Amino acid sequence: MRIISGEFGGIRFQPPAKTPARPTTDLAKEGLFNILENLISLDGISSLDLFAGTGSISYELASRGADSLTLVERDGGNLGFIRQMMARLGVEDRFNLRGMDVFRYLREAEGPFDFIFAGPPYALKNIDDIPRLVLQNNLLAVEGIFVLEHTPKNAYENHPGFFRKTNYGTTVFSFFRPQNVDDEKTSTISRDL
């Protein structure tokens, strides 16, 4: 795996061999960040990475200028790996690592965040609760964006706040905005690639 662009672009890293995480592929990650760069300025933002796994999405955000990065992950091996990568990149002061259950964090969290990413296990039974909790708990800034990674078997087009999805084979990204963003703004953004 590698960091695609920005300050740390080109740096390669090998996730732990026994990680329970399913890291987002470089192809899907590159596609996601190409879209994000047209939707939001990543420089100086605050981000929340739910089910952070190996931290791949947050390293990319840090490389592209994100200033405050909160990662939520409960696997001890992944937490150790993230700490090592933070030290390797020299960005410990920008990271807030939370070793806990994501749903507990969502009940207790205080936002807002400019960008939220959730890459849960595809077989997670309550995956559909994640967009509802993020939006209901006002975790997104007014102009913020939430992206949920999931499989094609999940559909969110009728979910409040949904405005776009993009598909990379078995990986789908659904994009959401806070419901208080005016309809004119969201209607100008393509719902599908």
C-alpha positions as CSV (number, residue, x, y, z in Angstrom):
1,M,0.0,0.0,0.0
2,R,1.1,3.6,-0.5
3,I,0.3,7.2,0.2
4,I,-0.8,8.5,-3.2
5,S,-0.2,12.3,-3.1
6,G,0.8,15.3,-1.1
7,E,3.6,15.7,1.4
8,F,4.1,12.0,1.9
9,G,3.2,10.9,-1.6
10,G,4.9,7.7,-2.7
11,I,5.6,6.4,0.8
12,R,4.9,2.7,0.9
13,F,3.7,0.8,4.0
14,Q,2.9,-2.8,4.7
15,P,-0.1,-3.4,7.0
16,P,0.3,-6.0,9.8
17,A,0.0,-9.6,8.4
18,K,-2.8,-10.6,10.8
19,T,-4.9,-7.4,10.7
20,P,-8.6,-8.0,10.7
21,A,-9.0,-4.9,8.6
22,R,-9.8,-4.8,4.9
23,P,-7.7,-1.8,3.7
24,T,-9.2,0.3,1.0
25,T,-7.4,-0.5,-2.2
26,D,-5.0,2.0,-3.7
27,L,-7.2,2.2,-6.8
28,A,-10.4,3.0,-4.9
29,K,-8.5,5.4,-2.5
30,E,-7.1,7.3,-5.5
31,G,-10.5,7.6,-7.0
32,L,-12.0,8.7,-3.7
33,F,-9.5,11.5,-3.3
34,N,-9.8,12.6,-6.9
35,I,-13.5,13.2,-6.1
36,L,-12.9,14.8,-2.7
37,E,-10.4,17.4,-4.2
38,N,-13.3,18.7,-6.3
39,L,-15.7,18.8,-3.4
40,I,-13.7,20.1,-0.4
41,S,-10.4,21.7,0.4
42,L,-8.5,19.2,2.5
43,D,-5.9,21.7,3.7
44,G,-6.3,22.5,7.4
45,I,-9.5,20.4,7.9
46,S,-10.5,18.3,10.9
47,S,-11.3,14.7,10.0
48,L,-12.8,11.6,11.7
49,D,-11.8,8.1,10.4
50,L,-14.2,5.5,11.7
51,F,-13.1,1.8,11.6
52,A,-9.7,3.3,10.9
53,G,-8.1,-0.1,10.4
54,T,-4.5,0.4,9.3
55,G,-5.0,4.2,9.1
56,S,-4.6,4.4,5.3
57,I,-7.3,7.0,4.7
58,S,-5.9,9.2,7.5
59,Y,-2.3,9.1,6.2
60,E,-3.6,10.3,2.9
61,L,-5.5,13.1,4.6
62,A,-2.5,14.1,6.6
63,S,-0.3,14.1,3.5
64,R,-2.8,16.4,1.8
65,G,-2.8,18.9,4.6
66,A,-5.5,17.8,7.1
67,D,-4.7,19.5,10.4
68,S,-6.6,17.5,13.0
69,L,-7.2,13.8,12.5
70,T,-9.2,11.6,14.8
71,L,-9.1,7.8,14.2
72,V,-11.4,5.3,15.9
73,E,-10.2,1.7,15.9
74,R,-10.5,-1.0,18.5
75,D,-8.0,-3.7,17.3
76,G,-4.8,-3.5,19.3
77,G,-2.6,-4.6,16.4
78,N,-4.0,-1.9,14.2
79,L,-3.6,0.7,16.9
80,G,0.1,-0.2,17.3
81,F,0.6,-0.1,13.6
82,I,-1.0,3.4,13.4
83,R,1.2,4.7,16.2
84,Q,4.3,3.4,14.3
85,M,3.1,5.1,11.1
86,M,2.4,8.4,12.9
87,A,5.9,8.4,14.3
88,R,7.4,7.5,10.9
89,L,5.6,10.4,9.2
90,G,6.3,12.7,12.2
91,V,2.6,13.7,12.6
92,E,1.8,12.5,16.1
93,D,0.7,16.0,17.1
94,R,-2.0,16.1,14.4
95,F,-3.5,12.6,15.3
96,N,-6.0,11.7,18.0
97,L,-6.1,8.0,18.2
98,R,-9.2,6.5,20.0
99,G,-9.1,2.8,20.9
100,M,-12.8,2.0,21.2
101,D,-15.9,0.7,19.6
102,V,-17.2,3.0,16.8
103,F,-20.8,3.0,17.9
104,R,-19.8,4.0,21.4
105,Y,-17.7,6.8,20.0
106,L,-20.6,8.0,17.8
107,R,-22.8,8.3,20.9
108,E,-20.2,10.3,22.8
109,A,-18.4,12.3,20.1
110,E,-18.5,16.0,19.8
111,G,-18.1,17.5,16.4
112,P,-18.1,19.1,14.1
113,F,-15.7,17.5,11.6
114,D,-15.1,18.8,8.1
115,F,-14.7,15.3,6.7
116,I,-15.8,11.9,8.1
117,F,-14.9,8.6,6.5
118,A,-16.2,5.2,7.6
119,G,-14.8,2.0,6.2
120,P,-16.7,-0.7,8.3
121,P,-16.4,-4.4,7.8
122,Y,-18.7,-5.2,4.8
123,A,-20.6,-7.8,6.8
124,L,-21.4,-5.4,9.7
125,K,-25.0,-6.0,10.5
126,N,-25.8,-2.5,11.6
127,I,-23.9,-0.7,8.8
128,D,-27.1,1.2,7.9
129,D,-27.0,2.9,11.3
130,I,-23.8,4.7,10.6
131,P,-25.1,7.5,8.3
132,R,-28.0,8.1,10.6
133,L,-25.8,8.4,13.7
134,V,-23.3,10.7,11.9
135,L,-26.0,13.1,10.7
136,Q,-28.4,12.8,13.7
137,N,-25.5,13.6,16.1
138,N,-24.5,16.7,14.1
139,L,-20.9,15.4,13.7
140,L,-20.5,17.1,10.3
141,A,-19.6,20.8,9.9
142,V,-22.1,22.8,7.8
143,E,-20.1,22.3,4.6
144,G,-18.7,18.9,5.7
145,I,-18.8,15.6,3.8
146,F,-19.3,12.1,5.1
147,V,-18.2,9.1,3.0
148,L,-19.3,5.6,3.8
149,E,-17.5,2.7,2.1
150,H,-19.7,-0.4,1.5
151,T,-20.6,-3.1,-1.1
152,P,-23.2,-2.8,-3.9
153,K,-25.7,-4.7,-1.7
154,N,-26.2,-1.6,0.4
155,A,-28.0,1.4,-1.1
156,Y,-28.4,4.9,0.4
157,E,-29.8,6.9,-2.4
158,N,-33.0,7.6,-0.4
159,H,-31.2,8.4,2.8
160,P,-31.4,12.0,4.0
161,G,-28.2,13.9,3.2
162,F,-27.1,11.5,0.4
163,F,-25.9,13.3,-2.7
164,R,-23.5,11.0,-4.6
165,K,-22.1,7.5,-5.0
166,T,-19.2,6.1,-6.9
167,N,-18.4,2.4,-7.6
168,Y,-15.1,0.6,-7.8
169,G,-16.1,-3.0,-8.4
170,T,-17.1,-4.4,-5.0
171,T,-16.2,-1.1,-3.3
172,V,-18.8,1.6,-3.3
173,F,-18.5,5.1,-1.7
174,S,-21.7,6.9,-0.7
175,F,-21.4,10.6,0.0
176,F,-23.5,12.6,2.4
177,R,-23.8,16.2,3.5
178,P,-25.6,17.7,6.5
179,Q,-29.3,18.1,5.8
180,N,-29.1,21.8,6.4
181,V,-27.1,22.3,3.2
182,D,-29.3,24.0,0.7
183,D,-30.8,21.7,-2.0
184,E,-29.5,23.9,-4.9
185,K,-25.9,23.2,-3.9
186,T,-26.3,19.5,-3.6
187,S,-28.4,19.2,-6.8
188,T,-25.5,20.5,-8.8
189,I,-23.4,17.6,-7.8
190,S,-23.6,14.4,-9.9
191,R,-25.3,11.5,-8.1
192,D,-23.3,8.9,-10.0
193,L,-20.0,8.8,-12.0
